[in-house]
Amino acid sequence: MTRFGAPVQIGGFRLSVDLLVIGLGYVGLPLAREATKSGLSVVGLDLNRDSVAGLNSGRSHVGDISDADIAEMLASGFRATASEADVGAPATVVICVPTPLSAASAPDLTAIRSATETVGRLLRPGMLVVLESTTYPGTTDEVVRPILERASRLTAGLDFSLAFSPERIDPGNPHYGIRNTPKVVGGQTPSCADAAIGFYGKLCDRVVRARSAREAEMAKLLENTYRHINIALVNEMAIFSHELGVDLWDAIRCAATKPFGFQPFYPGPGVGGHCIPIDPNYLSYKVRTLGYPFRFVELAQEINGRMPGYVADRAAELLNDHAKPLKGARVLLLGVTYKKDVADQRESPARMIGRKLRSRGADLAYHDPYVAEWPLGGQSVRRADDVDAEVARADLVILLQDHSAYDLDRIARTARLLLDTRGRIAGPNAAAL
Ligand SMILES: NC(=O)c1ccc[n+]([C@@H]2O[C@H](COP(=O)([O-])OP(=O)(O)OC[C@H]3O[C@@H](n4cnc5c(N)ncnc54)[C@H](O)[C@@H]3O)[C@@H](O)[C@H]2O)c1
């Protein structure tokens, strides 16, 4: 039996668990693993039956979690389910469901609402409920709390604890994981914060108390917006540095030697993933409800959103300098995921770049060690299986993602013409963004 949980009767068994994780994706699954490692009993609930079946038979669907990790989790008692009836009596529930944008680029809280309704049906006195999904300030208090209170007739802060704790997971980062990344926690009330800090203290070396859930929600969006804006700054600088004949990467390298007051950000072909292109929209949406825009975010979106088009233009310009039209040119894209050394393709700018190049007549091929197939607008793009041969054969190679698997020196030696969007390759045939 857990600290708070009165055990429930399910199918004749009395089951109680320390933690229920709702949403077993990039965020929820690492959380479930860390909690299992820390000795907690953990159940995961996910609507995706394929993921659930995969996990229960030892297969991971998340890049940072291996099948061996899943085997360890299962051996420690972890199980996944797609059925709310099978979750037992959790002492703590953490919600890690997606927060996408609607067609009108507004926050889409459907998954948060539906997961919260599930929790409302499970809620009992003494339980701790935490939202980890990235969302705008006020969501925990204005969206999650009313659903829980209505469904359970219990009161947050009195009968159960409610908190927000932003996930800071950095996919592919070998140095920072859940344990050694400080965890920000904001409670609906101070006692809610105490309960959440007690829970995360078992999984994380350092827990940071926010004044309330709203500040914790804002902290996450501040972090993401800060990156978004600084990336936009260097992307805009990359465009005019090229025209001014300045090597911006070298300028950044020099500026980064300043031991205070400067943090380097690097230009690239556009922003991908969830945290940078999607999440700041949650904040600008909330600001717009006040009757004015969040101008920094909107400008950053405009600049970063322009980068794929800029890459396609630079490709055409480079080929033109070598007396070749883009139409009919063999163009090889290297690295189509949104981030180095990960398989995740969400919002990857490679997609827009590929579309633009193809619509201008390029004969497109791609290579990515993490991507076996890459359909674009319903049409598949040819995969270059023999990278070395394809690099030598292409009229233009575009390095979009500098995955560690790539031998950049060899690529620099063999490519006839190379557009390097990552500032990694120097050489007579290589051009920077
Ligand atoms: N991926 C990241 O690097 C990252 C980092 C920080 C924060 N976040 C935030 O964390 C949240 C989750 O992101 P993610 O990357 O883990 O998403 P994901 O798509 O990888 O996983 C979410 C999972 O939730 C499941 N799900 C959806 N609705 C459900 C419901 N009602 N009940 C049960 N399961 C449900 C889906 O089937 C999916 O498996 C988002 O708000 C995201 O912005 C993500």
The ligand as a MOL file (V3000), in Angstrom:
LIG
                    3D

  0  0  0     0  0            999 V3000
M  V30 BEGIN CTAB
M  V30 COUNTS 44 48 0 0 0
M  V30 BEGIN ATOM
M  V30 1 N 9.6940 15.5640 -26.8460 0
M  V30 2 C 10.3580 16.4460 -26.1590 0
M  V30 3 O 11.5670 16.5780 -26.3180 0
M  V30 4 C 9.6740 17.3170 -25.1120 0
M  V30 5 C 10.4720 18.0300 -24.2260 0
M  V30 6 C 9.8780 18.8080 -23.2450 0
M  V30 7 C 8.4810 18.8690 -23.1730 0
M  V30 8 N 7.7060 18.1630 -24.0570 0 CHG=1
M  V30 9 C 6.2500 18.2710 -23.8950 0
M  V30 10 O 5.7650 17.0880 -23.2770 0
M  V30 11 C 4.4570 16.7690 -23.7640 0
M  V30 12 C 4.4630 15.3630 -24.3340 0
M  V30 13 O 5.3510 15.3400 -25.4130 0
M  V30 14 P 5.9530 14.0160 -26.0200 0
M  V30 15 O 7.0910 14.4520 -26.8900 0
M  V30 16 O 6.2130 13.0030 -24.9640 0 CHG=-1
M  V30 17 O 4.7180 13.5200 -26.9270 0
M  V30 18 P 4.5700 12.1090 -27.6520 0
M  V30 19 O 3.6730 12.3370 -28.8000 0
M  V30 20 O 5.9050 11.4820 -27.8520 0
M  V30 21 O 3.8150 11.1950 -26.5800 0
M  V30 22 C 2.5760 11.4700 -26.0700 0
M  V30 23 C 1.8390 10.1640 -25.8260 0
M  V30 24 O 0.5910 10.4670 -25.2080 0
M  V30 25 C -0.3900 9.5690 -25.7060 0
M  V30 26 N -1.7100 10.1450 -25.4680 0
M  V30 27 C -2.3210 11.1760 -26.1030 0
M  V30 28 N -3.4980 11.4570 -25.5230 0
M  V30 29 C -3.6480 10.5770 -24.5060 0
M  V30 30 C -4.6580 10.3650 -23.5350 0
M  V30 31 N -5.7390 11.1300 -23.4890 0
M  V30 32 N -4.5000 9.3540 -22.6530 0
M  V30 33 C -3.4030 8.5710 -22.6940 0
M  V30 34 N -2.4010 8.7390 -23.5800 0
M  V30 35 C -2.5150 9.7340 -24.4820 0
M  V30 36 C -0.0190 9.3740 -27.1560 0
M  V30 37 O -0.5480 8.1750 -27.6690 0
M  V30 38 C 1.5200 9.3810 -27.0920 0
M  V30 39 O 2.0410 8.0790 -26.9630 0
M  V30 40 C 4.1280 17.8510 -24.7900 0
M  V30 41 O 3.4060 18.8580 -24.1440 0
M  V30 42 C 5.4930 18.3740 -25.1910 0
M  V30 43 O 5.4260 19.7100 -25.5970 0
M  V30 44 C 8.2830 17.3720 -25.0260 0
M  V30 END ATOM
M  V30 BEGIN BOND
M  V30 1 1 1 2
M  V30 2 2 2 3
M  V30 3 1 2 4
M  V30 4 1 4 5
M  V30 5 2 4 44
M  V30 6 2 5 6
M  V30 7 1 6 7
M  V30 8 2 7 8
M  V30 9 1 8 9
M  V30 10 1 8 44
M  V30 11 1 9 10
M  V30 12 1 9 42
M  V30 13 1 10 11
M  V30 14 1 11 12
M  V30 15 1 11 40
M  V30 16 1 12 13
M  V30 17 1 13 14
M  V30 18 2 14 15
M  V30 19 1 14 16
M  V30 20 1 14 17
M  V30 21 1 17 18
M  V30 22 2 18 19
M  V30 23 1 18 20
M  V30 24 1 18 21
M  V30 25 1 21 22
M  V30 26 1 22 23
M  V30 27 1 23 24
M  V30 28 1 23 38
M  V30 29 1 24 25
M  V30 30 1 25 26
M  V30 31 1 25 36
M  V30 32 1 26 27
M  V30 33 1 26 35
M  V30 34 2 27 28
M  V30 35 1 28 29
M  V30 36 1 29 30
M  V30 37 2 29 35
M  V30 38 1 30 31
M  V30 39 2 30 32
M  V30 40 1 32 33
M  V30 41 2 33 34
M  V30 42 1 34 35
M  V30 43 1 36 37
M  V30 44 1 36 38
M  V30 45 1 38 39
M  V30 46 1 40 41
M  V30 47 1 40 42
M  V30 48 1 42 43
M  V30 END BOND
M  V30 END CTAB
M  END
